[in-house]
Amino acid sequence: MIRLQKIKIENFRGIRRIELDLKGENFAACGRNGTGKSGIVDAIEFALTGKISRLTGPGTGELSVKQHGPHVDFTAKPELAVVTLAVMTPSGSNATITRSVKAASSPTIEPNTPEIIAALDNARLHPEFVLSRRELIKYVLSEPSSRAAEVQALLRLDDIGKLRSGLQRIVNATAKDVTNSEDAVSASKQQLMNGLGIPELTAEHILDAANSARDVLGLGKLTALEANTALNDGMATSDASTVIAKVSKPQALSDILAVRTAIEKLSGQVSRDRCEACRKATEELTGDSDALESVNREDFLRKAVENFDGEECPVCETEFDDEAFRSIIEAKLIRYAEMAKKRLELEGQIKPILGDIVNVGISLAAIISLASQLVPPLETPPLSEFKSALGERYLVLNRLLPLNDTLQMLPRAHTVPDLADAVDKIEAAVNALPEPSKQGAARDLLSVAQDRLTTYRNARANLVAKRVQAKRAATAYDVFGKSTEKALEGIYAKVQETFSSLYRDINKEDEGDFTAQLLPSLGKLGFGVDFYGRGQFPPGAYHSEGHQDGMGLCLYLALMSHLQGENFVLAVLDDVLMSVDAGHRREVCTVLKKTFPNTQFIFTTHDEIWLRHMKSEGLIKAKNAVHFRTWTVDHGPKEWDATDVWDEIDAYLLKDDVQGAAALLRHYLEHFSREACHRLRAKVEFRGDAQFMLGDLLPNAVSALGDVFKKSKAAANSWNQQEKVSVIASREAVFNDAKAKAKYDEWQLNSAVHFNEWDNLQKQDFAPVVTSFRTMLGYFSCTTCDEMYGVRPERGAKLESLRCTCGTDELNLQAK
């Protein structure tokens, strides 16, 4: 992965133009909602991946990078919507990535080295480096099946689900092959029994029937029925002059009887009841018909995901963004897995009906062939038509889908047309045949029986092969499931321990013994967390939303640590810390700083207190932040930058817009006073709602700086540093003069200020007010680094020093 040095954003999302120096370190963007913070997040993600996750997923509808990535005034000029990112690779090499919305998939990279290409590929493969609260909470409160999909996708384990589904399809297919082969064996068995005229298919019955015929022909007795035994062995050469008749009268009569028996079974009450039970079961599934009928599209859908280019569906060319497309497909696949189970159950119920249909069909085929061999041949249209109808019934019921077709077929699956005349006609023709001689009947029986025995043996061999395949498929599925389950348990155990440790560090005061459990099972991931020693419960059961968000952050960090290890060097947290329980924010800062010292965090927050926490805890440096004060569609976000503010106030006055200048001055003084009170540790009267007015802050900030000058002068005196005493006294004098001119101490009493009557002043009256405040505020900052002074330490009873960021200006506050 790479570290971010600088970013320039032009005409992108809500930003017209902005440049930020990230320095390859932690960085924060603060501002009220709607001031453009998230535009920075979108820009970073877009520069690295060409995607914007905010425009994807549930609820985003028709949003897309192509249409909604550019600033609203540049939708027709996507080539001008550009993000330029200066980065540093793990080896320390610098590179620049420039990406426009028009050519989102083709960034310009300088230098275009293999290392930077690999780093970008890694970013594209791991878009989860950007985390919003919307994404954060899905790891915690999702359904187990959805959580498993989300977590496995993040850990790059989603291929496990694909393989499991693929193996399941093979198991289902081979099981169906076994069923079809069993039907073929059953049918060929019945035909062999009919051919031999035996009531049960055993070796003893087969040999008895065959040997009776062989004895008539003077052939040797068969003593055993082996795999290669031929019932008609020796018959072909025993009497070469004998011509075997086309139709064996005994066999023909046996086949006719078999047809009547099979038809009677198909149309009987047992079959009728079975069809009705299946109809009811099928009807119950009609509400899930669409999902059930789509089960066979699983391969198709998975290939669609594999071939998705991040912009258009590979099938219909509809524009999608990556996450939205994948979430839609994954939801369908989960539903298909549920439907596949229901389908198997219904197929098992229909199986006996299919067996009856197959028996009738095979029996009909035998007598239709018989009729064609008679002299003269008999036409059998009713039999042929019914045989074709049975074939259609078999196809519809065996296919099962669409369900409506199956529903329409089941009530008539057992019905049989009036075939009595056709069968009787064939039977009369067969009865009219001359009775065969004993030798002829014996030859016919052995010839037909051998053909049917061969068919039966082949069907049996095919069934054995299909069962072997099915067993192997089931074993592979079982082994894969157990192996992946064990491997996942190992992975989740590590993630679970890291997660628990992070959460304990953040909540050590009241949940120091916290534990958690990630419980994987096929296709699901349960998540239980300890609730003050009362047991393991789902995160949403008893913990507050703030604690849940803290869990989400910890789980995300644990997953990323496992996934990337030392390569976890960048994370963009979009207003995520804001949602963490307020009482543990400092602990969160400490955990991020100490546990992930090599990770560059980019934060956004709309809470200034959070920003100060991050600074005071050393998570971000004082200058590694941007504070937005407002946003307009024409100019984008505006920073709280002193130079810009004073210039903007002057611009208002040039237009004689005192009202605009006054409003901006008030807002800036509020912003400045909050920061000055924080840095100087000014004493401010506590308010539970944290809603401080300017009069609550500015006088205290001014007083705090004045006290610092007094303490530093006293300390210098104690050390007999008279030269320093003189310098400090001079600074104190000019500061006091500035205070007097600004009349800051009249803030709460001066109605012209407190009641916003600045708005009613004339330009010549208000300009001196601006000048006096600008002068006074200038004494709060170092003239070298232009950074506001702060006292050290940030906590504790004694103040040690006042210093700026660069260290050029420092005042000792400790007396000798």
Disulfide bonds with the S-S distance in Angstrom:
none
